[in-house]
Amino acid sequence: MITLEKFTPLDFDLLKSWINSEEELIQFAGTIFEFPLTDEQLSNYVRMIDRRPLRVLYNASVIGHCELNFQNSTPRLSRILIGEKIFRGKGLGREIVVAMVNEIFKNGEYNQIDLNVFDWNTSAISCYQKVGFTINPKESKVVIVNGKNWTCLNMILYKINFRF
């Protein structure tokens, strides 16, 4: 069973242990951080008022990280990572996304959510589509990572299309 709890400084070392390269950091977090990830960057991150960083627990063990992002008028799912590799490919990503979406939709204030994902991350795109997200073709951008172009897709979920 997946649960989400507040991400705190006690979680910093574990998150840093999951990020082994600049590419992994950008895949996970976009360009908000610089590699290598440091306690100082994470301390600034947890103080941001428009973001809710969360640790992901599976059967009471921390296996990942995610963020509910309220920077824009449409809330965004951000920085989703199953850090413990043995838990990847087991359908837990969908459970994490469903828990995040439920957290945003529970008070009735919002009718849509979005997220960004790199186009080559087909397993993540498939996961998001299973929950009801669709690609928003008007909102893509390119990020240059080590001289390579990574296309970032925007996906949107309308509350009426949410499949949980």
C-alpha positions, 0 to 999 in steps of 0.5 A: 500500500502506498502512502505519502508523507511530508519530506523532511531533512531526515529524508535528504540522504536517501534521496541523494543516494538515488541520484547518481548522475546529472541525467538522472537528476534532470529526469527526476527533477527537471532543472530545479537542482544542480548535480550533485544534489546537496543538503543546501539545495534540498533545504531551500526546496523544502522551504518553498511555499508553493511546493509540497515535497513528499516521501513515498512509502510502500508498506511503511518503507520509504521507496521514493519521492514526489511533489505536489506543485502549486506554482501555477493556477493548474496544480502539477505533479512533479519530481516523481521517483521510485528510488528503490529500483527493486520496486520499479516495474511493479505498478507502484508508479500508478499507485503513487500517481493515483495517491497524488491526484487524490490528494489534489482533487479531495477538496474539490478546489481543482478540476484539472492537474498537469505534469511534465515528462520526457518523451523517451520515458515511455513507461512513465507516459504509459503510467500517466495515461492509465490514470487518465492523463493525455498529452497536451500538444500545445505545451512541449519544450526542449531541454538540452542535456549534455548536448542532447535535445530532450523533448519535454511533454506536458500531460493534463488530467481533467477530473472527469477523466480520472481513472483510479 
